[in-house]
Structure formats: C-alpha cells, structure tokens
C-alpha cells in the first residue's frame, strides 16, 4: 500500500500583511498531483487544517475542495484530524460532506466514526473511540488507524479520566493506544497511528519547534509524549504539529513529522518542505520516502552592513519573503526605507541594528545603576542607543508626560 502523509496546512494563515492563499492553493495542488502520480491508496492529514478556530470562508472552500480532489473521484479515502489550531466541532461538522466524498474527519481523541458505506471504493469495516478499520477494494488486507487529534488538558481529563499530572496523561494515553492495538491490530493488516501531539524520544533531544507555532507545551496545557508509548503493532506513526520534517527515534516504527507544506514564519527560514510517501504491507517494516515540495516562496533573513548591499541582494532575490537586518550607525531614514521597500515586493520586515558598522556583533553591556532616577535611566538608555547623543528637551518632556499619565 502507498500512503501519503501531510500535515499543518494552516489554511488562511498570513505572513504579517501578506496574503498567502494563492500559495496555499498552489502547494495543495502540488500535493494532489504527487498523490496521483505515485498512485497513493490513502491520504493522511495530521491536523492544523486551518490556522484559526474561525477560518475565512475562502480557506474553508480551499480545504474541502482539496480534500475532495485528493479522493481522486472516490477511488482513494482521505483521513483528516483536528490540530491545536482547529475547532474540533467545526471539523466534525462536515461529516455528512465527508461521507459523500470518501473523507473521514476526527476532531476529538475518542471520536467514534460510525461504520457506514463510503461513497468511494473503500469500506469502513469497524470503529471504536479513536480507531477505524478500512478495507480498500484493491487489497485483501485492511488498514487500521489509531486517531489522536489534539486535545488540551481539559479535554484530556474528560476523555481519559486523568488527573492534572503529566505522568497520568501519558499513562492514560499509552494505555488507550495499547488497548486499541491489542484489540484490533495484528500482522494480517496495515497498522498506523496518526496524532497531533508534541512527541520526542525519551531521554533524547527535544525536536525543533517553530517559535511561530503555538507550543502544545505552553498553550492549552497538553503534555509531552514519547515515541516508546507507541504500541509495537504500529508500522508507521504520522505526526502533525511541528513544522520541520523530522523522523524521531525510540519508537517501534518510523515516527515522522511530515512538515508544513509552506514556511509560515521566519523561524522556518530557508527550510525545505516535504510530504511523506509511505509504502507498507502487513507484517513488514514501512519504507518512508520524503518528497520535496517545490511550490511556495522561501523565507530568507539575511544581514547587511550597507543599504546598497541590501538593495542589491533584494533585487537579485525577488521570489522570496525577506526579513533583513541592517547594521547601521544611525537610524534608517525614510528615504532609505523607501529605497529598500521599492527594491522588493515581498519585503516583510526591516530590522535596524544601530551600532557602528565595524563594531563586533557581541558587545559587553555595562552595569546599570538602578539607584538613579527614572529620567536619568531613560537618558542613559537613549545615549547608549544613539552613540552618546542626549535626548532633546521635547523628547524628555514627552517622557515625563508618559510617566505622569494615570493608568486606565
């Protein structure tokens, strides 16, 4: 069987003032073309379908039209789960649409997808909370999938009866997976796990996470999971949440973050994006082939010491989003900013690094005397940022007015 694994589409996401819907439309078309070219039998979308709980109607239209295209006119089932950016109720609300097209949605960790005839060549043989078994017409062996959409701590407590402790969460989730695997997974079928979680090898280095992506560890309260929690029956674990392609160690099978299809923040600058092609048959190890995506602008963040250097680089690299840092001895003038903006249609940010152009990057910060008055501290800070220049009377008066303002 050939399976395509993708995740973290974040439809509707912008890059500051830049609308990226057309890029998303193009890269999803590329993913569909790859699935068709490779004659994939199944597509897995591992969460963060949208970027917000209340997506733009254009983003919704793009999601559902793309999922329908991925079914190849009913010949190929598509399974999609909710991520931490998605509204799980909204995702599951499209169940009636999915049934008509061969698409299965799961929004919650223990969603039960009722057995029914799909409007495609596949059949849903059986299901349990957080589990489905599919039968494809071209194969004798079934496909079993453990489904774990993202859930915050409150939902985890509700679904798994856990206490407010990380170890309890991991124990309950691991037991849930093991119970499903023992009940439904043997070597007579293809066994998969799809989850939107923050996962790593126990005792290993924490996987890289974009600082633009809201951390599951910090927002929502769900806990870290480990690859050794995955049941031994599972032949491939398709993960979503982290935006860089990475295969994690410590599990019984390949455990893979496929990456987002586009770079969505400058923390992902110049990253290559992928989808995974997984080839697997019952009772044998899966083979995983990353397929590089070619669509979408790169995000680049170069540094310069001269405005002229920056302008030349911007002219030579038109097909990217740029965040430039310019080391300069004075603040940039409006004319210089205009010159930079006119050199590139997708210049996102200009970061002035005000220092002498020959000054080394690392400078020692002098100790601050906190016994001084706030006005003196302000004056000292201003001088340190402006090569010893004193703040003028108007600026000092404005600072005093701010200090005198009553909080609302």
N, C-alpha and C positions, 0 to 999 in steps of 0.2 A: 504494500500500500504506500502511496505517496501522500504526504500531509504537508500543507503549507501552514506555518505558524508566524503570525504577525501580532503586533500589539501597539498600544499607546498612540492611536491615531490623533487624538486631541482635536477633533474637528471643530472648527470655529476659532481656534487659537490665533491670536495676532502676535506680531513682534513689535511691541510698542505701537506706533501709529501705522504699521504696515499690515495690510490685509493679506492673508496667505491662503485664502480659499481656493484660488486657481492652482496654486502649487499643490495643495492637498488633493484637488480633483485630478491633477496630472499624475501624482505619485500613486494614488489608488488605482488609476487606470493601468499604470505600470505593474502593480501587484496583480491585478486581474489578468493582464497579459502573460505574466510569468506563470500563474496558476494554470492557465490554458495551455501554454507552451509545454509545461512539464507534465501535463495531463494529471494534475493533482486529483486525488479522490476525496479529500476532505480539507476544509479550511478552518483553522482555529484563530480567533481574535481574542487576545488575552487581556481585555479591559482597557479603560480610559478611551472609550469610543469617542466621547465628547470631551471638551475642555471645561465645561461648566455644567452645573445641575440644570440650568435653563438655557439650552443652546439656541442659537439663532436658527430660524426655520430653514435657511439655506444649508446650514450644517446638517440638520436633520434629513433634509432631502438627499444630501450627498451620502450620508451613511446608508440609508435604506436602499437607495438606488445602487450603490456599490455592492452591498451585501447580496442584492438580487442578481447583479451581474456575476458575482463570484459563484453563484449556484450553477452557472452555465446552463440556464434554461431548465433547471430542475434535475440535472444529472449529478450534481455534487452538493452534499449537505455542508452548511456553514454553522459553526457553533460559536457564539459570542457571549462573553460575560462582562459584568459591570466592574469598573475600576473605582479608585477613590475619587476621581473627578466626576463620575457619573451618578445620576439619580437612579437607584435600582428600580424604583417603581416605574419610572419612565421607560427604562429598558424593557421591563417585563410587560409593560402595557401594549407592546407591539407583538405579543404572542400570536394574536389572530392573523396578523400580517405574515409573521414568520411561518406559521403552519401552511399558508397558501404557497409559500415560495421555497420550502425546504430549509428554513433558517430556524435555529433553536437559540433562545435567549435565556440567560440565567442572571438574575440580579442579586440574589442573596445566597449565603453559604449553604443553606439547606433547602433551596428551591426544589420543588418536585415538578418535573416536567411530565405530565400525564402521557402514558402511551397512546399513540394515535397514528393514523396513516398520514405520512407526509406527502405533500404534493410534489414529490420527486422520486427518484429511483431508490432512495433509502427508506428503511423502515425503523421506527423506534420500537425495539423489542421489549424493553423494560426500563424502569427508572426507580430511583429511591432518592431520599433527600440528599442533594449534592452529587447525583450519579445518573448517568444514562448509558444505555447499551444500544448501539446502532447496527443495522445489517445493511450492507451495500450489495446491490444486485450482482456486481461483478466478482464478489468474493464469497467464499464459503464461511470464512472466519468472521466473527463480529468484532466491532470496535467498542471498547469500554472506556468511559471517560469520567474521572472524578473531577467535579467542577467546584472551585472555590473562588467565587467573586470576592472582591474586597468587602470587608465589614469593619466598622470602627469598634471600639472596645464595648460600647453599649450593646451593639448587635451581637458581638461575640458572646457576651454574657447571656444574652437572650437565647441564642441558638445552641450554645454548647454548655449552658448551665455553669459557666466558670465563675470563679471569684476574681476580684480585681488584682490579679497577680500574673506576671508574665509566664512563670513556670506552669501555672494552672492552664493558661491559654494554650501553651504548646502541648501540654499533656492531653487536653481535650481534643485539640485539632488532630494531633497524631493518632489518638485512639479512633477518632471519626474516620480518618483515612484508612487505618488498618482494618477497621470493621468492614468498610465498603470493599476493600481489596480482597479480604478473606472470603467475603460472601459472593462476590461477583467476578473476580479476576482469576483465571487460570491460564495455562500455556496454550489453550485452544483458541485464544483470541488475541487481538492487539490491545494493549493496556496503556492508557495515557492518563496524565494528570494535567489540568490547566488551572492556574491560580493567578490572582493579582495580589501579590504579597511582597514584603521585603524579606528576602531569603539569602542566606550565606552558608558557607561551610563552617561547621562548628570548630572553633579554635582558629579559624583562618582569618584572612584579611577581609574587612568589610568591603563589599562591592562598591564601585563608584556610583554616585547618585548625583544627578544634575541639581545644582542649587536652585534652579528654577522650579523643579518638581517638588510639590509639597510632600515632605517626608512622612511616610506612614508612621515612622517612629516618633515624629514630633507633632503631627496634626492628625487628630482622630483617635490616637491612643492605642491602635493595634500594635501587637508586639512583633519582634523579630522572630523569624522561623529558620530552621536549619535543614540542610539537604538530607541529613540522615533520618529525618522524620518521614521521608517518602517511603511508602511500602516497597518491599523488594519485588513485587509483581509488576510494578510500573516500568515500562520500557522507555518512556520519554516524558519529561516534565516541561510543559510550555508555560513560561512565566511572563507576566507583564508588571510594569511599574517603573523599572529603571530604563533609562533611555539609551544606554550604550549596550551594544551587543557584547555579551559575556556568557561563557559556559562555566558553571560553578562545579567545584569538586565536592567530594564527600558523600555523594548520593549513589543509589544503586543503578543509575542510568544517566544519560545526558540530561542535565538540568540547565535550561537555557533562557536567558533574556534575549529576545529577538532584536531589540532596539526599537525606537520610534522610527517611522518612515521619513521624517524630516528632523533637522536640528531645530529645536524650539527655544533655545537660549544660548547666550554666548559662553556658558559653561560647557556647551557641546561644540564649541568652535572647531571646525575642520574635521569633525567625526564622519566616518563612513557609516552609512545606514544600510541595514540588511532586512531581508526576511529569511526564514529558515525553511529548507526543503528536507523533510524527514522521511526516510524510507525504512519501513519496518514490516516484519511479518511475525506471526505468533511464535513465541518461544525463542526468539533470536534478538541480539542487540540491535538497536536502531542505528542507522547511519544518518548523520546530520551534515548538510551542506549549506553554509551561509551563501546567499545570493545577494550581491551588492546592488543597491538601488541607485539609479543614475539620475533620477528626476529631483528637482528642487535646488534652490540656491544654497551654496555653502555659507556658513557664518565664520567670518575671519576677524581677528582682533590684533592687527599689527601695531608697532610702536615706532615713533619717528622723533627726530630732533629738529627738523626743519619743516615749515609749512610746505615748501616747494617739494620736498621729498614725499610728503603725504599726498599732495596733489598728483604727482607723477604716478604713485602707486595706485591711487583711486582711478585714474584714467586707464591704467593697464589692467585693472581687475573689475570690469563693470558688472559681471554676472555673479554677484555675491551680496550678502548683507555685511556691512563693515561697522566695527566698533574700533575707532582709532584712539590711541593715547599719544598725545603730542607733548614732548618735553620742551618747555618754553621758559624763557627768562622773565616774561611778562604775561599778563592775561591776554588771551586772544582778542583781537579787535573784531568789531562787527564785519569789517571788510574781509578779514582772514577767514572768519566763519563762513561768510557768504562764498568765498572762493572755494572752500572745501566742499560745501553743500552743492555748489554748481558742478563740481567735478564728478559727482556720483549720485545716481538717482536713488540708491538704497543705502545711504549713509545713516545709520541708526543713531549713533552716539559719538560725540567728540569729548574726550576726557583730557582736560589740560593738566599737565604735571608741571606746576610752576616751580622752577628751580633753574639754576644756571645750567646751560646745555652741556657743559663739561663736568658738572657735578656728578659724582657717582650715585647710583640708584639707592644705595643704602647709606643713610646719614644718621648720626647719633643724635637723638632728641635730648636737649638739655633738660635738667631737672626743673620742675615748675614750683615756684614759691607760692603756696596756696594761702599764705598769710596776707597777700596783697589784696587790695580792694578789687571788686569785680571790674571796675573801669580800667584799672591798671592791667589786670589779666587780659582783658579784651585788647587793650593797646599792644601788649606784648605779643599776643597771638597774631594780630594784624601785621605787626612788624616782621614776625617770623615768616609769614606767608608772602610778604611783599618786599623782600630784600632790604629790610630796615626802614622802610617808609612809614612815617607816623600817620595814623588816621586823621583826616581833616576835621575841622570843627563841626561841619554838618553831619558827618558820619558819627562822631561822638555824641552829638545831640540826639540823633536818631536812636542810638543805642540806649541812652538814658531814658528816652520816651518808652522804649520797649520794656525796660526794667520797671517803669512806673505803671505799666498797664495792669489793671486788675484782671485776674483770671476769670473766665466766664463760668 
